Amino acid sequence: MFRRAGSSLSPNLRNFHSQASSTVRNARMRFRTHPGIAISSGVFAAYILWYTNSRPIHNDAASQSPLENATKKKSNLITGGDIADSDDLRTVVWGSNKYNTLTMEDIDVIRTPSIAEWLDGVALRDLAIYKDNAACVDSRGDVYQWGNGFTGGDVQKRKPILTLREKNITKLRLTEGKLYALSASGKVYALSTESAKQTLRPGAPTPSSDSWWGTGWLWGEDETVDFVEITPEETLSWGEKIVSIEAGDHHVLALTSKGRTFAHPVDKKANTFGQLGLRKFKVPNPAVHHRSKTNGHLDVELIPKSLADPFANSSRATHSSPVPTASEKLLGIDDSNIRFCTNFFEIPALKGIQMAQIAAGGRTSFSRTPDGRVLSWGANDFGQAGLGSNVALDTIIVPTEVVLWKSSTNRKTTKCMDITAGGDLTAFTVERTGVPSPTPSPTTIDLLVCGNGRWGGLGSNTYSSSQSTPLRAKNVSGLFEYSDATQSLQPIAPHAVTISPTGHVLLTLNTGATTDVGVRDLVVWGKNYESELGNGKKSSIPIPTTLETPEGGRFMLRRRKAKRILDLHGKLWKRNVLVEQCAVVGPENSAVYWKIVS
């Protein structure tokens, strides 16, 4: 603080000093001919001396960094801002900003948590960052998109642009080239992540209309952005709707209110590692303009590479050329179009099995049953499927159970409470309950991590590029705190875990669950090449570490009632709304925003 203050005053003080010296010299020369000027000059010199003595110069004053210069000029990013003592809603960002996904300014890297002023007073429903573009849902349920990948690098269009409106969106997921949005009513919409591909053709029917001539203008729903609704191929039962979506790089999973699991191919790479859980599906026939459920579709197939070419990893002497994994009918179809496939398809192996949660890594899929059992399928080249060292396959084409009790004692039962996946890392939050006996052991909650831990993402103080057996993360597993309500020790569970595609992890530790304080610790570890861990350094951390504020205190996430909430246009939405701070990660960057608690 003092360094910055000193450096900002130094140029001014030097100017004042030079002015004072020249004023005194001129006063001496003109003293005899102009006594009035001499008196006024003496008064001014005395003022300068008082100013310089009252505002000392520090010898260790540092010069401003490019980030501080940009902050001072544009006032859109406050470095080292303190959000703890503010009643306003402030979003904090750090890490890589090379694609302008964190702030609109020309700053490549933000070393420490800094306040993004363009989101002051704003609470969001969801926020997603993916490679060169980002998107959010504001308090009204409207979708905004931004980033160099979205605008095509146009400097004049860096601000978030409203793309999907009046759909009451609650959740977003970004994939390679497409954005998927889930509404409160259970509808899923797909948009392009490039602004140039969202323009409607002149005379084209509005996406909000089901008829060929368009009725959006009649109901006030006329759109200017092209989007499409993704619907289940099979009609859902009465009262059933989609309640959750998760996405990898090239595939999307959906979970219904009755526990049914569906998959959707984003493009032709959607099933390279069997992550869809199915091979055959239907896509719209581009040659047919008026399609129905009975005609106008093509039956196609995406074959996992391990089945299409079992000898892909063999030597060149025995393997001549790659074998195609997509059927010939897909050769002439543009899979970058949002209408490449407009349906969800139920995963055959999971029919009749009720699921409570779905999760997706970059190329891997997971599902969890209500009783805490886990199934995984897809890529396993880094052990991210969590199937253990006995399974050496790099592709799992059938949902297979993950055994999580191996690292516990025989006197405890293990139940999975949550799954989080990102890139090639997977984390399982498990509850271990002691078997009743004369001396029962206490219930503990552990975080087990597997996959690519090359940058320390496993959290076990190791750097392993392939870990197939989930390891217990240090510092966040087996924790306890005293509860005044129960007069006993209670296990501390992670409130939320987020894993970036590039290998860093942010965990919100539920340290205030047994009190009314309403705060949670933010714990970070993993890759840190672009300061995505927020500590101002560039060295990776292989063990969970509490993030600290610039003042040296613990970085705490809070939950409270907001006096007022603004939308992204700066207009008042509501007052006295319950909100909480939520951590989100992208490729080599992180953010903490205020989320509306439903």
C-alpha positions in Angstrom: 0.0 0.0 0.0 2.7 2.4 1.0 4.9 1.4 -1.9 2.2 2.2 -4.4 1.3 5.5 -2.7 4.9 6.6 -2.7 5.5 5.7 -6.3 2.4 7.6 -7.4 3.4 10.7 -5.5 7.1 10.7 -6.5 6.8 12.4 -9.9 4.5 15.1 -8.5 6.9 15.8 -5.6 9.8 16.2 -8.0 7.8 18.7 -10.1 6.9 20.6 -7.0 10.6 20.7 -5.9 11.8 22.0 -9.3 9.0 24.7 -9.3 10.0 25.8 -5.8 13.7 26.1 -6.7 13.0 28.1 -9.8 10.6 30.3 -7.9 13.1 31.1 -5.2 15.8 32.0 -7.9 13.4 34.3 -9.7 12.4 35.9 -6.4 16.0 36.8 -5.6 16.5 38.5 -9.1 13.3 40.5 -8.9 13.2 41.3 -5.3 14.5 44.9 -5.7 12.3 45.9 -8.7 9.1 43.9 -7.7 8.7 43.5 -4.0 5.0 42.5 -4.3 6.0 39.6 -6.6 8.8 38.6 -4.1 6.3 38.4 -1.3 3.8 36.3 -3.2 6.6 34.0 -4.4 7.8 33.6 -0.9 4.3 32.5 0.2 4.1 30.0 -2.6 7.5 28.6 -1.8 6.5 28.2 1.8 3.4 26.2 0.7 5.5 23.9 -1.4 7.9 23.2 1.6 4.9 22.5 3.8 3.4 20.1 1.2 6.6 18.1 0.7 7.2 17.8 4.4 3.7 16.7 5.2 3.8 13.9 2.5 7.1 12.0 2.9 8.9 10.1 0.1 9.8 6.5 0.8 13.2 5.3 -0.3 11.7 1.9 -1.2 8.9 3.2 -3.3 8.3 0.8 -6.2 7.4 1.9 -9.7 3.9 1.0 -11.0 3.5 -2.3 -12.8 1.7 -2.5 -16.1 -1.4 -3.9 -14.3 -1.5 -0.9 -12.0 -1.1 1.5 -14.9 -4.0 -0.1 -16.7 -6.0 -0.1 -13.5 -5.4 3.6 -13.0 -6.3 4.5 -16.6 -9.4 2.5 -17.1 -10.5 1.9 -13.5 -12.0 -1.5 -14.4 -9.8 -3.7 -12.2 -8.7 -3.0 -8.6 -5.6 -5.0 -7.7 -5.5 -6.4 -4.2 -9.0 -5.1 -3.4 -10.5 -6.1 -0.1 -14.0 -7.6 -0.4 -14.4 -8.6 3.2 -15.4 -5.3 4.6 -17.5 -4.2 1.7 -21.3 -4.3 1.6 -21.3 -4.3 -2.2 -21.2 -7.4 -4.3 -17.8 -7.7 -5.9 -16.4 -10.3 -8.2 -12.7 -11.3 -7.8 -10.6 -12.7 -10.7 -7.0 -13.9 -11.2 -4.9 -15.9 -13.6 -4.6 -15.8 -17.3 -6.5 -13.1 -19.2 -4.9 -13.5 -22.6 -8.3 -14.0 -24.2 -10.1 -11.2 -22.2 -12.3 -13.7 -20.3 -11.7 -12.1 -16.9 -11.6 -8.4 -17.7 -11.9 -6.4 -20.9 -8.5 -4.7 -20.4 -5.2 -5.6 -22.2 -3.7 -7.5 -19.3 -2.3 -11.0 -20.0 -1.9 -12.2 -16.4 -3.5 -11.1 -13.1 -1.1 -12.3 -10.4 -3.3 -11.9 -7.3 -7.1 -11.8 -6.6 -8.3 -8.5 -8.1 -11.8 -6.9 -8.2 -13.5 -6.8 -11.6 -15.4 -3.5 -11.3 -17.6 -4.3 -14.4 -19.4 -6.9 -12.2 -19.9 -4.6 -9.1 -23.3 -5.0 -7.5 -24.1 -8.0 -9.8 -25.1 -11.5 -8.6 -25.2 -14.3 -11.1 -27.0 -17.6 -11.5 -24.0 -19.2 -13.2 -20.6 -18.4 -14.7 -18.5 -20.5 -17.1 -15.1 -20.0 -18.6 -13.7 -22.1 -21.4 -10.5 -21.5 -23.3 -11.0 -18.2 -25.3 -14.6 -17.4 -24.4 -16.8 -17.1 -21.3 -20.5 -16.8 -20.5 -22.8 -16.0 -17.5 -26.4 -16.0 -16.5 -27.5 -12.8 -14.8 -30.2 -12.4 -12.1 -33.0 -12.3 -14.7 -32.0 -15.6 -16.3 -30.5 -14.0 -19.5 -27.3 -15.3 -21.0 -24.3 -13.0 -21.8 -21.2 -14.0 -23.8 -17.8 -12.5 -24.2 -14.1 -13.2 -24.8 -11.8 -13.0 -27.9 -13.0 -16.3 -29.2 -16.6 -15.1 -29.1 -15.9 -11.7 -30.6 -13.3 -12.8 -33.1 -10.8 -10.4 -31.5 -12.8 -7.3 -32.2 -11.7 -4.7 -29.6 -14.9 -2.8 -30.0 -17.0 -5.7 -28.8 -15.2 -6.8 -25.7 -18.1 -6.1 -23.3 -20.5 -9.0 -22.5 -23.2 -9.3 -25.2 -26.8 -10.5 -24.5 -27.4 -13.6 -26.6 -30.2 -15.6 -25.0 -33.0 -13.8 -23.3 -36.3 -14.5 -21.6 -35.6 -18.2 -21.2 -35.1 -18.3 -17.4 -31.7 -20.0 -17.7 -30.2 -21.5 -14.5 -27.1 -23.3 -15.6 -24.4 -23.1 -18.4 -21.9 -25.4 -19.8 -19.3 -24.6 -22.4 -17.9 -27.1 -24.9 -15.7 -27.0 -28.0 -17.6 -24.4 -30.2 -21.0 -24.6 -28.4 -22.7 -23.3 -25.3 -25.5 -25.3 -23.6 -28.0 -23.6 -21.3 -30.5 -25.3 -19.0 -33.7 -23.5 -18.1 -35.7 -23.7 -14.9 -38.4 -25.6 -16.9 -36.0 -28.3 -17.9 -35.3 -27.2 -21.5 -31.8 -27.2 -22.9 -30.7 -24.7 -25.6 -27.5 -24.7 -27.7 -25.7 -21.6 -29.0 -22.5 -21.1 -30.9 -19.5 -19.7 -29.0 -18.7 -17.5 -31.9 -20.7 -14.3 -32.4 -20.3 -14.5 -36.2 -22.1 -17.8 -36.3 -25.1 -16.6 -34.2 -26.5 -14.2 -36.9 -29.9 -15.3 -38.2 -30.2 -15.4 -42.0 -32.6 -12.8 -43.5 -36.1 -14.3 -43.6 -35.2 -17.3 -41.5 -37.9 -18.4 -38.9 -37.2 -17.3 -35.4 -35.7 -20.1 -33.1 -38.4 -19.4 -30.5 -41.1 -20.6 -32.9 -42.0 -24.1 -33.8 -43.8 -23.4 -37.1 -42.0 -22.8 -40.3 -43.2 -19.2 -40.7 -42.3 -18.1 -37.2 -44.6 -16.6 -34.6 -42.0 -15.0 -32.3 -43.2 -11.5 -33.2 -46.7 -12.3 -32.1 -45.7 -13.3 -28.6 -42.9 -10.8 -28.2 -40.2 -13.5 -28.5 -38.7 -12.5 -31.8 -35.0 -13.3 -31.6 -31.9 -11.9 -33.4 -29.5 -14.7 -32.2 -29.6 -18.2 -33.6 -30.1 -21.0 -31.1 -31.7 -24.5 -31.0 -33.4 -26.5 -28.4 -31.9 -29.9 -27.6 -34.6 -32.4 -26.7 -34.6 -36.1 -25.6 -35.3 -38.5 -28.5 -37.7 -40.4 -26.3 -40.7 -38.6 -24.8 -40.2 -38.1 -21.1 -42.9 -39.3 -18.7 -45.5 -37.0 -17.2 -43.8 -34.5 -14.9 -40.3 -35.6 -15.8 -37.8 -32.9 -16.9 -34.1 -32.4 -17.2 -32.7 -31.1 -14.0 -28.9 -31.1 -14.6 -26.4 -31.0 -17.4 -22.6 -31.5 -17.5 -20.2 -31.3 -20.4 -16.8 -32.4 -21.5 -14.9 -31.1 -24.5 -17.0 -32.8 -27.0 -20.0 -34.4 -25.2 -22.9 -33.4 -22.9 -24.6 -35.5 -20.2 -28.2 -34.8 -18.9 -30.0 -36.1 -15.8 -33.8 -36.1 -15.5 -35.9 -35.6 -12.4 -36.5 -39.4 -12.3 -32.8 -40.3 -12.4 -32.5 -41.2 -16.1 -29.1 -40.5 -17.8 -28.9 -39.1 -21.3 -25.9 -38.2 -23.6 -25.5 -35.8 -26.5 -22.7 -35.6 -29.1 -21.3 -32.1 -29.6 -19.4 -33.0 -32.7 -17.7 -36.0 -34.4 -15.2 -36.4 -31.6 -17.9 -37.0 -29.0 -17.2 -40.7 -28.7 -13.5 -41.1 -29.4 -13.0 -42.6 -26.0 -16.5 -44.1 -25.5 -17.5 -41.1 -23.3 -21.0 -41.1 -24.8 -21.8 -44.5 -23.5 -23.5 -45.3 -26.8 -22.5 -45.6 -30.4 -25.5 -45.2 -32.6 -27.8 -42.1 -32.7 -29.6 -39.9 -35.2 -28.7 -36.5 -36.7 -30.8 -34.2 -38.8 -30.5 -34.8 -42.6 -29.2 -31.5 -44.1 -30.9 -32.4 -47.4 -34.4 -32.4 -45.8 -35.8 -29.0 -44.9 -39.1 -30.1 -43.3 -38.3 -32.8 -40.8 -40.4 -34.7 -38.3 -39.8 -37.4 -35.8 -40.4 -40.1 -38.4 -38.4 -38.7 -41.3 -35.6 -36.3 -42.1 -32.9 -38.0 -39.9 -29.9 -40.1 -40.5 -28.8 -43.1 -38.5 -25.1 -42.7 -37.8 -22.5 -44.2 -35.6 -19.4 -43.0 -33.7 -17.1 -45.9 -32.9 -14.6 -45.5 -30.0 -11.1 -45.6 -31.3 -10.2 -48.7 -29.3 -12.8 -50.7 -31.2 -12.3 -49.1 -34.6 -8.5 -49.5 -34.5 -7.3 -51.8 -31.7 -3.7 -51.6 -33.0 -3.6 -47.7 -33.0 -0.8 -47.8 -30.3 1.2 -50.4 -32.0 4.4 -49.9 -34.0 4.4 -48.4 -37.5 5.5 -51.7 -38.9 2.2 -53.4 -38.0 0.0 -50.4 -38.3 -0.3 -48.6 -41.6 -3.0 -45.9 -41.5 -5.7 -44.7 -39.1 -9.1 -46.3 -39.3 -12.1 -43.9 -39.5 -14.3 -43.9 -36.4 -17.3 -42.1 -37.9 -19.8 -43.6 -40.3 -19.7 -42.4 -44.0 -23.0 -40.6 -43.6 -21.3 -38.1 -41.3 -18.6 -37.2 -43.8 -20.5 -34.3 -45.5 -22.1 -32.9 -42.3 -20.7 -29.8 -40.6 -20.4 -30.7 -36.9 -19.6 -27.2 -35.9 -23.2 -26.2 -36.6 -25.4 -26.1 -33.6 -27.9 -28.3 -35.4 -25.4 -31.1 -36.0 -27.4 -33.1 -33.5 -30.5 -31.8 -31.7 -31.3 -34.7 -29.4 -30.4 -36.4 -26.1 -30.2 -40.2 -26.2 -30.6 -42.4 -23.1 -27.5 -44.4 -22.3 -28.5 -48.1 -22.9 -26.4 -49.6 -20.1 -28.0 -47.2 -17.5 -31.7 -47.8 -18.5 -33.6 -48.7 -15.4 -30.9 -47.5 -13.0 -31.7 -44.4 -11.0 -28.9 -41.8 -10.8 -28.6 -39.0 -8.3 -25.7 -37.1 -10.0 -23.8 -36.9 -13.3 -20.3 -35.5 -13.9 -18.0 -35.0 -16.9 -14.3 -34.6 -17.4 -12.7 -33.5 -20.6 -13.2 -37.0 -22.2 -14.7 -39.0 -19.3 -18.2 -39.5 -17.9 -19.5 -40.4 -14.4 -22.7 -41.1 -12.6 -23.6 -41.6 -9.0 -26.5 -43.6 -7.5 -28.6 -42.4 -4.5 -26.8 -45.0 -2.3 -23.3 -43.6 -3.2 -22.0 -46.0 -5.8 -20.1 -44.6 -8.8 -19.9 -45.6 -12.4 -17.4 -44.3 -14.9 -16.7 -44.6 -18.7 -14.7 -42.9 -21.3 -11.0 -42.0 -21.4 -8.7 -43.7 -18.9 -5.2 -42.9 -20.3 -4.3 -41.0 -17.1 -6.3 -43.2 -14.8 -9.0 -40.5 -14.5 -11.8 -43.1 -14.6 -10.6 -44.2 -11.1 -10.8 -48.0 -11.8 -7.5 -48.9 -10.2 -4.2 -50.3 -11.3 -5.8 -53.6 -12.4 -7.5 -51.9 -15.3 -4.9 -50.9 -17.9 -7.3 -49.9 -20.7 -7.1 -46.3 -21.9 -10.8 -46.5 -23.1 -13.7 -47.7 -21.1 -16.7 -48.1 -23.4 -19.2 -49.5 -20.8 -20.1 -47.9 -17.5 -18.0 -49.6 -14.9 -18.2 -49.3 -11.1 -15.5 -47.4 -9.3 -14.3 -49.1 -6.1 -13.7 -46.4 -3.5 -13.4 -48.5 -0.3 -9.9 -49.9 -1.1 -8.1 -47.0 0.8 -10.2 -47.4 3.9 -10.1 -50.0 6.7 -12.4 -53.0 6.8 -14.3 -51.6 9.7 -15.7 -48.7 7.7 -18.3 -48.4 4.9 -17.7 -46.0 2.1 -20.3 -43.9 0.4 -19.7 -41.3 -2.4 -21.4 -38.0 -1.7 -20.2 -36.0 -4.7 -18.2 -36.2 -7.9 -16.2 -33.5 -9.6 -14.3 -33.8 -12.8 -12.3 -31.5 -15.1 -9.8 -32.1 -17.8 -8.0 -35.3 -16.9 -8.6 -35.1 -13.1 -11.4 -36.5 -11.0 -12.3 -36.0 -7.3 -14.6 -38.1 -5.2 -16.0 -36.8 -1.9 -16.6 -39.9 0.2 -18.1 -40.5 3.7 -16.6 -43.3 5.7 -18.8 -44.6 8.5 -17.6 -46.8 11.3 -19.3 -50.2 11.9 -21.2 -50.3 15.2 -19.0 -52.0 17.8 -18.0 -51.6 21.5 -15.6 -48.9 20.3 -17.1 -47.4 17.1 -14.8 -45.2 15.0 -16.0 -41.7 14.1 -17.5 -40.8 10.7 -14.9 -39.1 8.5 -15.1 -37.3 5.1 -12.3 -37.7 2.6 -11.5 -36.3 -0.8 -10.1 -38.9 -3.2 -8.4 -37.7 -6.4 -7.2 -39.6 -9.4 -6.0 -38.9 -13.0 -3.2 -36.7 -14.3 -1.3 -35.2 -11.3 1.6 -34.0 -13.3 1.2 -30.5 -11.8 0.3 -31.6 -8.3 -3.5 -31.8 -8.9 -3.8 -35.0 -6.9 -3.3 -33.0 -3.7 -1.2 -35.8 -2.1 2.2 -34.1 -2.3 3.1 -36.0 -5.4 3.6 -35.3 -9.1 2.3 -38.3 -10.9 1.2 -38.2 -14.5 -1.0 -41.2 -14.2 -2.9 -42.2 -11.0 -5.6 -44.8 -11.5 -6.3 -45.5 -7.8 -7.9 -42.5 -6.1 -5.6 -41.0 -3.5 -6.5 -39.2 -0.3 -5.9 -35.5 -0.7 -4.0 -34.0 2.3 -5.2 -31.2 4.5 -8.8 -31.4 3.4 -9.5 -35.1 4.3 -10.5 -36.4 7.8 -11.0 -32.9 9.3 -13.2 -32.3 12.3 -14.6 -29.2 14.1 -16.5 -28.9 17.4 -20.3 -28.3 17.1 -22.0 -26.4 19.9 -25.4 -27.9 18.8 -24.3 -31.5 19.2 -21.6 -30.9 21.8 -19.3 -33.2 19.8 -16.8 -33.3 17.0 -18.3 -33.2 13.5 -16.6 -34.0 10.2 -15.8 -31.0 7.9 -17.0 -31.7 4.3 -16.1 -29.8 1.1 -18.8 -27.4 0.1 -17.8 -27.4 -3.5 -14.9 -28.6 -5.6 -13.9 -27.1 -9.0 -11.3 -28.6 -11.3 -9.9 -26.7 -14.4 -9.2 -28.4 -17.7 -5.5 -27.4 -17.3 -4.9 -29.0 -13.8 -5.6 -26.6 -10.9 -8.2 -27.1 -8.2 -10.2 -24.8 -6.0 -12.0 -26.2 -3.0 -14.5 -24.4 -0.7 -14.2 -26.0 2.7 -17.4 -25.9 4.8 -15.6 -24.7 7.9 -18.6 -22.7 9.2 -21.3 -25.4 8.8 -21.8 -25.9 12.5 -21.9 -22.1 13.3 -23.8 -19.1 12.2 -20.7 -17.3 10.9 -21.5 -18.0 7.3 -17.9 -18.2 6.0 -15.9 -20.8 4.2 -12.2 -21.3 3.5 -10.9 -21.3 0.0 -8.2 -24.0 -0.6 -6.1 -24.2 -3.8 -3.6 -26.5 -5.3 -2.2 -27.9 -8.6 -0.9 -26.1 -11.6 0.2 -22.4 -11.2 2.1 -21.4 -14.3 -0.2 -18.4 -14.9 -0.8 -17.6 -11.2 -4.2 -19.3 -11.4 -3.8 -20.2 -7.7 -3.9 -16.5 -6.8 -0.8 -16.4 -4.6 1.2 -14.2 -7.0 3.7 -16.9 -7.8 4.2 -19.3 -10.7 5.2 -22.5 -9.0 2.7 -25.3 -8.8 1.5 -26.6 -5.4 1.1 -30.3 -4.8 -0.8 -30.1 -1.6 -4.0 -28.2 -0.7 -3.2 -24.8 0.7 -5.4 -22.1 2.1 -5.5 -19.0 -0.1 -4.4 -15.8 1.6 -5.5 -12.2 1.1 -2.9 -9.5 0.2 -3.0 -8.5 3.9 -2.1 -12.0 5.0 -5.5 -13.2 6.2 -7.5 -16.2 5.1 -9.4 -15.8 1.9 -13.0 -16.5 3.1 -16.1 -17.0 1.0 -19.3 -15.6 2.6 -23.0 -16.1 2.5 -25.4 -13.2 3.3 -28.4 -11.2 2.1 -27.6 -8.6 -0.5 -29.3 -5.2 0.0 -29.8 -4.9 -3.7 -28.9 -6.8 -6.9 -28.2 -5.3 -10.3 -28.4 -7.0 -13.7 -25.6 -6.6 -16.3 -27.3 -3.4 -17.6 -26.9 -1.8 -14.2 -30.7 -1.9 -13.4 -32.1 -2.9 -10.1 -33.4 -6.5 -10.0 -34.4 -7.2 -6.4 -33.5 -6.3 -2.8 -32.7 -8.5 0.2 -31.8 -11.6 -1.8 -29.8 -14.5 -0.3 -26.4 -14.8 -2.1 -23.2 -16.7 -1.5 -19.7 -16.5 -3.0 -18.9 -19.2 -5.4 -15.5 -20.2 -6.9 -15.2 -21.1 -10.6 -12.2 -22.1 -12.7 -11.3 -21.9 -16.4 -8.1 -22.8 -18.3 -5.3 -21.2 -16.2 -7.6 -18.8 -14.5 -10.0 -18.5 -11.5 -12.9 -16.3 -10.3 -15.0 -15.9 -7.2 -18.5 -14.4 -7.9 -21.7 -13.9 -5.9 -24.3 -16.5 -6.8 -28.0 -16.3 -6.2 -29.1 -19.0 -3.8 -32.2 -20.7 -5.2 
